[in-house]
Amino acid sequence: MTLQSRLMLVVVLALQKLEDKPIGAVLLCDSKVAISAAKSKRALAPYFQNRTAEIIDNLQQIKQYCEVEDIMYIKSADNPSDISTKAGATVGELGPDSIHRSGPTFLVEEGPVACVSTL
């Protein structure tokens, strides 16, 4: 999630150069432990504290440019980025016309999404 928040920040900053700037951002994660750690107010071990602090800082910086929703949970089965980490992934599952490249349809649909939830 740390790398994801870094990438989100880089993308939002880069998109500031365009006429149509982003109006919102959402971080989806399939690790309930990572989401809970990022939302925790308790002291964590130094490694986890440093990672969660960076995630929170990155999201705060993004909020200067657009609305940021709460970190959302997505089941691993519904997470297309997991396809490339599974043994046996085929070229068809990773190719140009794959869900891995285009993303799931719920990313462009309006309204509540059944496979995404807050913790």
N, C-alpha and C positions, 0 to 999 in steps of 0.2 A: 504494500500500500504506500510505502515511502516513495518508491520509484514512480508509482502512478501519480502521486500528488506533485512530484517534481515535474513530470511530463505535463500535467494539467497546467501548472504555472507557466512553463515555457510556451505552451500552445496559446494560452490566454494572452500572454505578453506579446507574442508574435502576431496574434490576430488584432491587436490594437492598431496596427498599421493599416488595416483595411477600413473601408467606409462603413461596412456593416459589421460592427463589433459584436462579440458574443453577449447574450443577455442573461445567460445562466450556465451553471455547471453542476454536475452531479458526479460523485465518486461512487462507483459500484465495487463491492468487494465480496468474495465468496468465503471469507474467513470471519466467523463470528468472534473468534478470539482477538483478531486484529482490530475489529470494529469496537469491541468492548474496551480494549486497551486505549484506543484513541479517545473514547468517551469517558474514560476513568478519571476520577478526581484524586484517587489514591496514589501514593508513591509507588513507582514501579522500579524494578531493577534497572541499573544505569543504561544498559543496552536498549531496553524497551522504552525507557523514559526519553532517551535521545531520539529514537525513531518516532515516537508519538509526538514529541515536541516539534519535530520537523514537519510532520504531516499537518499539525494544527497551524503552524506558522505559514506553511504554503497555502493552506485554505484561507487563512486570514488575508494574505497578500492578494489572492484571487478575488476576494470579496471587495477589494478596492476597485475592481473593474466590472464585476457582474455579480448577480445573485448566486449564492452557493447553497445548494440543498444539503440537508443532513446526509451523512454517509449512509448509503443504502446497502442492504444485504441482497445478494443474488445467489441462488443455489448453483453449485458447481455444474450440474447438468444443464443449466440454462446460460452458462457463461461461455461464450464462443472463444474467449481468449485462452481457455483451458485446453482447447483442441490440440494446439501445438505442443502442449506439455505431456500429452498422453502417448504412451508407447503404441505404435501401430497406426499413427495418424497417416492418412493417405494424401496424395497430391490433390485429389478431388476435394478433400475436406479443408485444404489450405489454399487452394487456387484462387484465381481472380474472381470467380463467380460464387465463392463459398461464403457461408455465414461468418466464417473467421475473418474475412476481409471486409464484407459489407456491414456486418453487425446484425443483431437481431432486429426484427421489425418493431419491437416495442420501443426502440430508441427514437423512432419518428412518429409514433402514435401519440395521440392526445389522451389525457385522462389517466386513471389509475392503471397500474400494470400489475397483473396477478403474480408474476414471478419475482417481483422486487418488493422488499419490505424494509421497514426500519426495525432496529432492535430495541 
